[in-house]
Amino acid sequence: MTQEIDLLHDVDEEDAELEYRASATEDGLPMDRFSDRELSWLDFNQRVLEMAEDEQLPLLERVNFLAIFASNLDEFFMVRVAGLKRRIVTGLAVPTNVGVSPHDQYQRLVTRARELQERHAKCYSQSIRPALEAEGIEIASWDSLSDEERSDLTQRFYDDMFPVLMPLAVDTAHPFPYISGLSLNIAVRVFSPKSGTEEFARLKVPPILPRFVPVDTSSASARFLPLEDLIANNLDVLFPGMDVLGHHIFRVTRNEDVTIDEDETENLIQQLEKELSRRKFGPPIRLEIEADVDDSVLDLLIRELGISEQEVYLLEGELDLTGMFQISGLDRPELHFTKRVPVTAAPLLPNDSDESDDIFSAITRKDVLVHHPFESFATSVQALLEQAADDPNVLAIKQTLYRTSGDSPVVAALIRAAAQGKQVLALVEIKARFDETNNINWARKLERAGVHVVYGLVGLKTHCKLLMVVRREHGKLKNYCHIGTGNYHPKTSRLYEDFGLFTDNAEVGRDITSLFNELSGYAIPQNFKRLLVAPRFLRKGLLARINREIEHAEAGKRARVRIKVNSIVDERIIDELYRASRAGVEVEIWVRGICSVKAGVPELSENIKIRSILGRYLEHSRVFAFLNDGDEEIFIGSADMMHRNLDRRVEALIQLTSTQHMQDISGMFDRAMSDETASWHAMPDGTWKRHAYREDGEPLNDLHRDRMIEIQRRTRGRSR
């Protein structure tokens, strides 16, 4: 219990932040200095939508961004909107970080979300769908098909779909059925000649079938019919003896967040599994339905689902455009970004013939900083694990796992290592949102193989990305460590931009050994030499370094703070950045998602510049750089600047020591903040302005393309 008291705050986080915000204006910081975090998230998703709207991007990449927007918005409703609604109902909601009441906040969110969802539907119907047709990729309607095509599809309906469908009547003998979250459904109105009455039925579109059905399977033609359209035009088969009066496609979003009380839970996995089974029965928070829906059907759905008219979204065209991932995956290279294959990081390439070319030798020569997905996960992280699993000199492997896959070579390597008698510890975070079930499954797989699986500390998510291999060399034990900014997930490593540091530094090895002991046993938390670890030390360490930059600026010395994160909302950190700006410190923030900082506001943040970059890859790494009058410190790690990361998670940043690594990251930052690089600029009024093209219409520099070219040149130079 002592360990939990040391690591956890015993006050409610929202109350603590409110208290901080109320007192933080004593030094003259204005009350309206923050941007609303939830609206800022919607700003981020708008940036995703703007990528889908950009007609100069490859068409299928636009389709992919269209689907990403839809998936993001689903999660926003399931977690953020649902959470706010739940807190309002239970009376636990508090004003936002900008002082807006919970009810007003709810109105703001649903209004803005509705605007974006309608804009998204318009982008699909008026821009992307016609563009697809121009390239020979057609999302056809039933009415546009020939008689022969309809006949063929009807036969496939009988063969492949009819046995799977389950029409459910709604009447006095049949209560309104449960509508699962995010499923596509068909509301059917039928007339019974026998009783002379109109009836209602619900038909679920099977999610196990492809969303878009090829019109002609015998050719390479890229014509598709939405699955729900095919089913809807064969309803007479499902309701024999009835007259089908009409049908409407609809979709329900539910509260699918999971909350558990770990302090009252003896078996965390069993309790989490119980909560996951309840997730599918969360209360509805959004009803999407075709705009031409019959009033009687809409009234029935509103009544039976228990939602308000404000939670109804009437949309033109197809619903659930997450299904467009199927279309974006078509094999049409000319409609995608130019294919780029990750290369092996130059320091990991075979060296002179008289030296061993294994990864342990490469790390011994010097620390290695790998940048994914430009540099390969398979020949770096995965290679270290696979070599460690088979190396007879390796005695132990310790690793944190936040998100991965059950068929991952990472999991396979840990299992193989355990089978060979090595000590293997996997610290699994089973509460990773929406990956809980997957994590439980492969955690049990690891346990059955003899891996020591632990689940971290009560009340804290383990989000740090750590891997340590203990190897016997020349009669002594040596630690090889990897500290990353991203998950140990081979699939997402090809899409997510992340850094990872490999080192055999003894000081780092001792730090990570201590942290693993703290996470898996009863070690007392302590200070670290090269790591900044949350929740005890990370916030303090960052604030101290920002304050040092303020002192440098006030003394006329060189001062600058650079921060790259996915999200930045923590008020204490932001206020210190405002104070730094007022003192003359140059502050550069590179953020992908939520940003509560206001840039360029007179007398508040005139020295703060904020950029956001979206493109081929998902920006995911976290970097913190402090100029320190020329003696620069740069950290990489797993932490965003959010309350949960700083106060309720185990996070770790590591300080880089290689001049080459620091110069590489500084150069990347220079390009990202340059006006010659395509990006979004945060404006003083809290809006974002896209800068993607020059005045002559030529595109600005593409950071991801340029970085890949740079690393490929570096690798070619090393391999000669």
N, C-alpha and C positions, 0 to 999 in steps of 0.2 A: 504493500500500500504506500510505503514511503516513496517508491519510485514514481507512482502516479501523481502524488502530491507535488513532487519536484517538477514534473513535466507539464502538468495541466493547470490552467487558470481555473479558479473556483468561482468565477463570475460569468454571467451570460455575456457572450461576445457582443451582441447587438447593443445591449445596455452600456457596455464598456465603451464602445465606439461612440455612442450618443454622448456619453459623459465627456469623452475626449473632445469631440467636435464642439461641445458647448463651451469648453474652457480654452480651446485653442485660438480664440480670437483676441486674447488679451494682448498679443503683440501686433495687432492691427491687421491680421489676415481677414479678408472679407468673408461673410457668412456664405456667399454664393460662389465659393472658390472651387467647388467640385462639380463634375458632370455626373448626371444620374447613371449609375452603373448598369441598370437594366436597359435603359434606352441606348446606352453606349454599345451594349451587346447587339441590339437591333441595328445600330449603325454599322457594326462589323458585318452582319448578315446582308445589309444593303450593299456593302463593298463586294461581297460574293455575287450578289445579283448583278451588280454593274459589270462584273466579268462576263456573266452570261449574256448581257446586253451588248457587249462590245463586238461589233460585226467584223473587226479586223483580226480577232482571234480565230484559230482553227475551229471549225464548226462543232465537231464532236467534243472539243474541250469546253465550248460554250454549253453544250448539252450537259456535260459533267458538272459544271458550276450550277446549272439550273437544278440538277438533282441534289447537289450538296446543300443549296439554299433550302430546299424542301425538307431535307433530313434535319438540318440545323433548326429550322422553325418548329418541327415536330418536337425536338428535344427541349426547345425553349418553352413550349406550352406544357410539356409533361413535367418539367422540373421547376422552372422559374415562375411561370404564371400559376401553375397548380400550387406551388409552395406558398406564394403570396395569398392566393385564395384561401388556402387551408389556415394560414395564420390569421386572416381576417375573420373567418368563421369562428375560430377558437379564441379570438380576442388577444392573441399573442403578437399581432403585427405591431411594428413600431414605425415611426417616420423614416423615410429613406435617407441616404447620405446627403441629400440636398434639401432635407426638411419637408418633403411632400408627404401628406397623410397617406396611409395605406389605400384608402378607397380612391383617392385621386390618382395615386400611382397605378392602381389597377386599370382605371379608365384610360390613362395615358398609354399603358402597354398594349391593351387590346385595340385601341384606336390606331396606334402606329403599326401594330402587327397586321391589322386588317388592310391598311394602305399598302404595305409591302406584299402581302399575299395576293392582292388584286393586281399589283404591278407585275408580280411573278407570273400570274396566269396570263396577263396581257403579253408579256415577253414570249411566252411559249406559243400562244395562238397567233400573234401578229408578226413575230420575227423568226423564232427558231423553227417552228413547224413549216412555214413556207420555204425557209432556207434549206431544210432537210429535203423537201420535195424537189427543190432545184438540183440537189445532188443525187436524186434517185432513191432517197430514203423516205418512204411515205408512211405516215400513221393514218391509215385509211379508215373510213367510216363504212358501215354496213351498206349504206345506200350507194356508195361509190363503186361497189364490187359488181362484177358481171354475174350472170346467172350461174355460169360454170364455177366461178370462184365461191359463190355462196353455197352451192351444192357440195363442193369439196370440203369446205369448212364445216358445214352441217354434219357431214359424215364423221369428221374428226371430233366434232362435239359429242356425237353418240358414242364414239369409240373411246375417247380419252377423258371426257369431262362429265358426261351425264351420270355415270355411276358414282362420282365423287360428290355431287351436289346434294344439298340437304335443305329443301324449302321448308320454312317453318311458318305455319299459319298463326294468326293472332285473332283470337275470339274468346268467347266466354269459357271455352274448354281449354284454350291454349294461351297462357299468359305471354306477355311481351318477352321475347328472348333476350338473353344477355348479349350485348354487342361488344366484342373484344376490341381493345384499343388499337387504332391504326389499321384495322381491317377494312377492306372495301366491301360494301354491302349494296344489295339492290332492294329497294322498297317497291313492292309490287301491289298494284291495285287490280283486283279481279272481280268479276260479276258472276254470281251463281244463278244460272237460269232456274235451278230447282227451287231455291229459296227466294229468288227475286231480290237479293240484297248484295251490296258491295262489300267486299272483304279485303283485308290487308294481309300480306305475307312478307317475310324477310328472307332473303337469300344471300348467304355469305359467298363472296368470290374466293375460291380456295387459294391461299397464299403459297401453297406448294407447287402451283402451276406457274409457268412463265407469264409475266404480265402482258407481254405483247406476243401475239400468235403470228408466225409467218403465214402470209396469204398463200404462197406457193412454195412448198418444201422441195419441189423437184428442180428448182432453178436457183440461181444466185440472186434473184430479185430481192431487193430490200424493201419489201412492202409488208407492213404489219397491221394487224387488227387488235385493238385493245381487248383483252380477255373478257372484260365485263360487257363489251359491246356484242361479242359472240354469244355470250350466255343470254343477254337481254333479248336477243333476236331469236331465241329458241325457247322462250318461256312457255309457249303453248304446250310443249312436250312435258314440261314439269307440272303443269296445271291442266290435265286433260278434263274435258267436260266443262271447263270454265272459260269465260271470255276475259282475256287480258286487256284491261282498260288503259294501263299505263305503267311506267316504271321510272324510278329515279335512283341514281347512284348517290350513296352517302358514306360518310366516314366519321368516326368518333375518335377523339383524342381524350385520354384519361390521365389522371394523376398517377404517374408510374415511378415516382421517387420512392426510395426505401429508407426508413428510419428504424434504428434499433437502439435499445438501451443496453450498452455493453456492461454497465455496472450491475445490471440485474440479470445477466445472461451467463449461465454456466457453460453452455456449449454454443460458441459463436456461430459455427457452421449450421447447426440445427436451427437456431433462431433465424439466421439469415435465409435459409431455405424456406422457412415458414413465411417470412415476409415477402420473399420473391413469389411464392404462390399467391399471396394476396395482391401483389402488384397488378395483376391482370384484372382485378376487381376494383381498382381505384375509381373514384367518382369522375364522371365526364366533365370536361372543361372546354371542349370545342366540338361543334358539329359542322362539318363541311358537307355541302350538298349542292347539287346542280341548281343553277339560277332559275330554271323554269319549273321548279318543283310545284306540285299541286298543293294548294293551301291546306287541304284536309290531311295530307301526308305530313306536311311540315308541323302542323298543330299536334298531330299524334306523336311524332318523334320528340318534340319539345316536352310534351307532357310526360311521356313514358321515360325519357332520359333524365328528366328533372333539371333541365338547364334553362337559362334565360334566353330571350331573343337576342340579347347582346352577344351571346356565345355562338350564334349561328353565322356561318360564313357562306353566302351564296356566291358560287363561282362559275365562270364560263369555262367550257372545255373539260378535259380530263381532270379528275381528282388524283391525288397522290402521285405527284410527279417524281417521287423517289424512284418510281419504276423506270425513269429515263436512264438510270444507270445501265440498264440492259442495252439501250440504244447507244449510249456513249462508249460502250465496250465493243462496238462493231469493228471488224478488221478492215478499216479504211485508213491506211497510214497517211494519205495525203490530207486527211481531215483531222489529224492529231498533231500535237507538238512533235517536232523531229525527235526520233528515238535517241535517248542518251543512256548508255550502259555505265553503271558505276565502275570505277577503276580501283585497283588495290592502292592503298595509301603508299606513297613513295618510300617511306622508311620501312615498310613491311615487305618490300620487294627483295628477292634474293640479293645478297651482298657479294663481296668478293668470294671467289671459289674456295678460299682457304677458311672461310667462316661458315658456321652453321646457318642455315636459312630458316630455322624454325622461329616461331613468333617470340619465344622466350629470349632468344639471342637478340632479336631486333629491339625488344624493349630494354634489354640490358645495355645495348649501345647508347640509347637515349630515349627520353620520354617521347611518346608518339601521340599526336593530336589528330584524330580522324574526324572528318566532316561528312556526315551522311546527308542525303543519299548520293552525293557526288563521289564519295569514296565508299567502298563496299563494306557492308555489314558482314557478309559471308566470309570475307578474307581477313576480318579483324576480330570483332567480338565473337562470332561463331567459331572462327578458327582457334581462338584462345581456348574456348570451352572444349572443343573437340580434341585438341592436342592435350589439354589437361586431363580429359577423361581417359585417354589411352596411355599417358605417360606414366611409367612405373615410378618415377621420382616424385610425382605429385601425391601428396598425402591428404589434402583437403581442398574443397571448393565451397565458398560461401557466396550466396547471391540473393539480392532482393528481386522480386518479380511483382510488378504492378499490373501490367497487361502483356500477355503473350497468347499463343495458341496451343492447343493440346497436341497438334501434330508438328509443333515447332522443333527444329533441330536443337534449340536451346534446352528444351525439356528432355529430348532424347539423350543429349550429352550428359545431363545430370543423372539420368537413370543409368546410363552405361557406366558412369564413374562409380555410382553406388554399387552396381553389380560387381565391379572389380575390387571392391573392398575399401574404397576411399571414403573418408568422412565427407558427407555432403549436407550442407545446410541450405534450405531454400526458405527465405522469409517471404511469404505470399500475402499480398494484400487482397483479401477476398471481397473487400467492400469497394473495389473500383467500379464506379457507376456504370451500369448496363453491361458490365462484364462479369458480374458476380457469379452467375451460373457457370460460365466457362472456367472461371478461376477455381471454383469449388471442384469441378470435375477433374481438372488436371492436377490440382493439389492432392487429391486422393490417389491419383495415378502415381504421383511422386512418392507418396507415403507407402503405397503397396510395393514399390521398388526398393524401399529401404532408405529413402532420403529423409533426413530430419526436417520436417516441415513445421514452421512456427508462423504465428499470425500477428506478430508485433505487439504493440503496447495497447492496453485498454484506453479507449477514448481518442487514440491518434491513428490516422492513416499513415502507413509507411509508403512514402512517395519517392524517396531518394533512389537513385539508380547506381547500385554498387555491386561490384564483382571482385572477389579476391581468390587467388589460387595460391596455396601454400606448397612449396616445392623444396625438396632436399637437394642442395648443391654443395659439393665439396664438404660433406659432413655437417653442414649447417642448414637451417631453415630460412627460406627466402620468400617474401610475399610479392606477388605480381597483382597489381590492382587496376581496375577500370572504374572510372567515375564518369557517368554520362548525364546528358540532359534529356534523353528520351528512353522509351521503354525497350526492354529486350524482346522485341517483336520483329522477326525477320520480314514480315509482309509490310508493316507500316514503315519499316526502315527504308523502304524504296520510295516512300512518298513524303515522309516527314523529314524536315531539315533539323539535324541535331549534331552536337559535338560529343566526342568521347575521348577521355585522356587515359592512356595506358602508361603506367609507371611502376618501377621497382623501388622507388624511393622508400627508404626505411622509415622515415618519419610519417609518410602517408600510410604505410602499412600498419604502423602502430595506431594511428588515428582510426583507420577503418576496422582494425581488430577490436578496438575499444567500443566502437559504435555497434558492431555486430554483437558483442557481448552484452551491451546495454539493451539491444533489441530482443535478444533471445533468452537472456537470463536475468539476473538480479544485480547487474553491475550498477554502481552509482554513477549518474551522469557527471561528466567532467569536461574541462576545457580541452580543445583540440589545437594542434599546431598549424596544420595546413587546411583544415576544414572549418567552415561556418555551418553549424548544425541548428536547425529549428527543432522544437520551439524555444529552446532556452537562449541560444546565442546568435541566431541569424539576424533577427531584427536589430539587436544591439550592435552587432558588428557593422551592419550597413549604415545605421544612423551615425555611428562614430566616424565612419569614413566620409560620409557626406559632410558632417560637421567639420572634419579636418580640411576638406576642400573649401568650406566657408572661411576658415581661419587663413588658409593660403590666399584666397582672393582678397580678404581684408588687409593682408600684409603685402599686397602687391605681387604675389607670386602666381605662377601658372596654376590654374584650377579648372577642372572639368569632370563632370560625371556623365557616364554613358550607361544606359540600361536597355537591355533587350529582353523582353518578356512576352508571354502570351496575353497577360492581363495585369493591369495595375490599378488597384482600388484602395489600397490600405492608406487611411488618412494620415497616420503618423509619418509614413515614408513620404507621401505627397507633400505634406506641409514642410518637411525638411527640405524637399526639393524646391518649394516656393521660396523658402528662406535663402537657399543657395542662390537661386536666380536673383533675388533682391541684392545679394552681396556681390553679384557680378560673376558668379560661377556659370560657365557654359554648361547647360544641361541638354543632353540629347537622349530622347526616348524612342526606341524602335519597338512598337507594340503590334501584335496581330489582332487581338480581340478587344476586350473591354478596357477602356481608358477613362478614368475619372479625373485625370489631370487636364487643366486648361492651358493651352500654349499661347504665348504672345500677348497676354493680357497686360495692359499698361500698369505699372507699379506692383505687379504680382508675378508675372511669368514672362517678362520680356526676353529673358535669356534662355527660355525653354523652347526647344524645337522637337516636334513629334512627327514621326513618319510611320506608315503602315504599308506593308508589302504583301500582295497576294499574287500567285502565279502558278507555275508548274508544280511547285512543291508547297507543302504546308509548313510555314515558319513555326518552329517549335522550340528552338534552343533558348536558353536563358544565359545572359552574359551581363556582368557588372564590372565596369571599368572606372578607376579613379586615377586621375592624372598625377596627383600628389607631387606637384612641382617638378615633374620629370621622372620621378622614381615610381613609375606607374604600377598599380596593382590591378590585375584582371582575374575575375572569378568566373567559372562556369558551373552549372549545376541544374537542379531540378525545380527550383522554387520560383513561382510567380509572386507578384506583390499583392497578394490577397490575404484577408484575415485568416482564412483556413490554412493557407500554406505557412504562414508565419506563426500561427498560434495553435493549430490543431493537427499538424502533420509533422512527420519526421522528414525533413528535407536536408540536403547537403550540397554546399558549394565548395569547390576546391580552387585554391589559388594557383594560377599558372606561374611557372618560374622560367620557362624557356623564352628567351628574347625572340626567337623565331616565331613561336606560337603567338606571342603577344602582338608582334608586328602583323601577323597574318589576320588576326581578329580585328586589329585596329584598321587595317586596310579594308576589310570587309565592311566595317562600320562607316568608313569614309565614303565608300560607294553607296551604301544604303541611304545615307543622309544627303547625298548630292542631289541637286536639282536636275542633274542629267540622268538620274535613274527613275524609272517609272515607279510611282508610289502614290499614296494618299497623304495629304498634308492636313494636320489638325489645325482648325482655324480658331481664332480667339472666342467666337461665339459658340464653340462646342461642336460645330459641324465639321465634316470632312470633305475635302476637295481633291478630286482625282487629277493627277498630272501624269499622263501616259503618252502624249504626243506633242511634238514640237509644232510651232506655228505653221510649218510647211506640210504638216500631216504625217511626217515621218515619226516612227515610234521612238520613245526614249529608251535608254539602255535597260535591258532585261537582266536583273541581278542574277537570277538562277541560271540563265544561259551563259552569262559571262563567267560566273563562278565555275560552272562545269568545264568550260573551255580552259580556264586558268589551271584547274587541277589536272586536266588531261595533259596539258603541256608540261606541267611539273613532273608528272609520272613518266612521260616519254623521255624527258631529260634525264631522269634518274635511271631509266632502264637501259640507256645506251652504254 
